[in-house]
Amino acid sequence: MKKLVGALALVFILASCTQVKIAHVDVEEILKEYKGSKKAEEEMKARSEQMANELDQLAIPFQQKVQEYQQNSQSLSSSDRQAKEQELMQEQQMIQQRQQMAQQQVQAEGQKKIDKINEDIEAFLEGYAKSKGYTYILGTSEQTKSVLYGEESLNITAEVIEALNTDYDSKEPEASSEVQTESEEPAPVN
């Protein structure tokens, strides 16, 4: 019995010697200040504007047709007027479908970028935690509140942002070549 108590005491002593190092970060702040997030946001804004311009170019001829119809509708017979209205409605529906498809495409591209940023941050944090000896790095935000209280000295958000941006800057030529490859293949808007 004494041997069992001695063994348990030894296990307890060894277990208590293992130091658990925990820190927390504000996920929203990281996403807001991370250069990769900022660049992705700029790219998506530019892509949305490009898509909007392309769609506007499709709408101009349609608007001209509508104006012509409105100016000339009095001189058309009832059946010709109906046929022209049907044609204009079909064209309008086609333009609306293109707008919806373009919007879905931009949203999908945006979600893909968000997923990539999250993967990059998680991979970075894993390496960062190991290099700094952290057992856990907890993430919190205004919406999740997974860390209800954390000592401010354990909040490593600023350190992580700085290290993450430094890491991003060191990889930026690589990242910008990936972006160029993606943007060289714009999807047609039909």
N, C-alpha and C positions, 0 to 999 in steps of 0.2 A: 504494500500500500504506500509505503514511504517512497518507493521508486516511482510510482505513478504520480504522486503529488509533486515530486522533484521534476519529473519530465514535463508535467503540465506547467509548472512554474518557469521552467526553461523556455518552453514554447511561448508562454505569455511574455516573458522578458524579451525574447527575440522579436515577437510581433510588435511590441511597443517600441522597439528600436527602429522599426521601419517608419520613416517619416513620409507622411502624405503631404504633398505640396499642391495647394489648390489656389487658383486665381479665377477671376471672372472678367468678361469683356462685354461691352455694349455692342451688340450685333448691328443695330441700326446705325450707330456712329461709325463703325467700321465700313459698312456699305456706303455711307454718305461720304466718307473721307478717302476711301480706297481709289487710287488713280485708275485702276482697271474698271471700276464701276462708273466713274466719271466719263471715261473714254467710251464705254459701251453706251452710256446715256446719250452722249453727243452723236455717236454713230446711229443710234436708233432715231434720234430727232432728225438727223439729216436724211435717213432712209424714209421716214414718214413724210418729210417735206418733198422729197423726190417723187414718192408715190402719189402724193397729192397733186403735184404739178403734172404728172403723167395723166392722172384722171381728169384734171381740169382741161387738158388738151383734148381729151376725148369728148368732153361735154360741150366745148365751143361749137363744133359743127352741129351738134344736136340743137343747141340753143338757136343757132341761125335757122335751122329747119323749122323750128317752132315759130320763130318770128315771121318767116316767109309764109308759113301756113296761116298765121293770124292775119297777115296782110292780104292774102289771096283767098281766104276761105269764102268770102262773099261771092266770088265768081265761080266757085266750084258747085257741081251738082251735089245733091244729097248723098248719093252713093259714092262719089269721089271724095267727099268730105269724110264720110265714115271710113273709107279705105285709108285715107291719109292719117286720120286720127288713130286707127288701129296700128298703122306702121310706126307712128310716133310713140305710141304706148309700148310697143314691143322694143323699140330702140331704147326707150327710157328704162325699161325693165332690164335690158342687157347691161346698160351703164350701171344700174344699181347693183346688179350681180357682180360686176367687175369691182365695184367699190367694196362690196362685202368680202370678196375674195382677197383683194389687196389688204384690207384691214386684218383679215385672218392671217394672211401671210406675214404682215408686219408684227402681229402679236406673237406668232409662232417663232419668228426670228428673235424677238425680244425675250421670250421665255427661254429659248436656247442659250442666249447670252447670259441671262440670269442664272440658269443652271450651271453654266461653265464658271461663272464668277464664284458661285457658292462652292463648287468643287475645288476651285483654286484656293479659296480661303480656307476650307477645311483641310486640304492637303498641307497648306502652309502652316496652319495652327498645329497640326500633328507634329510636323518637324520642329516647329518652334517650341512646343511643349517638351519634346524630348531633349532638345538642346539646352533648355533652361531648367530641366529637372522637374517639370510640373507633372503631377500625377493626373490632375484634372484641370481643364480650363472650361469653365461654365459660361454659356452664352445667355444673355438676357436682352430684353427689349421692352419698350413700353407695352406692347401687346401681350407678350408671354409672361413677363415677370417671374421667370424661373429662379432668379436670385432675388429674394425678398429683402435681404440685407446682406451686404458685403462690406467688409472693412475697406476703406478707400485705398489703403496701401496694397490691397490684393486686386484692385482694378487695374489691369494692364492694358486697357484699351489703347491708350496713347502709344505705348511701347509697340504694341502689335501693329497699329496703323503705320507707324514709322518704319518698322521692319518690313511690313508687307509692301509698302510703297517703294522701299529701297530694292526689295526683291523684284518688284514689277519693273522698276527702271532698268535693272540689270538684264531683264528679259525682253524689254520693249521692242528692240529690232525684230526679235523672233515673233512677238505678238503682232506687230504691225504687218509683217509679211503674211501672217494668217488672215488678217483682216482684208488685205489686198486680194488674196486668193478668193475669199468669200465674195467680195464686192465685184470681182471681175466676172462673176457668173450671175448677173442680175436676172431674176425670173421675169419672163415676159408678162405684161399685164394685158390679158385678153378677156 
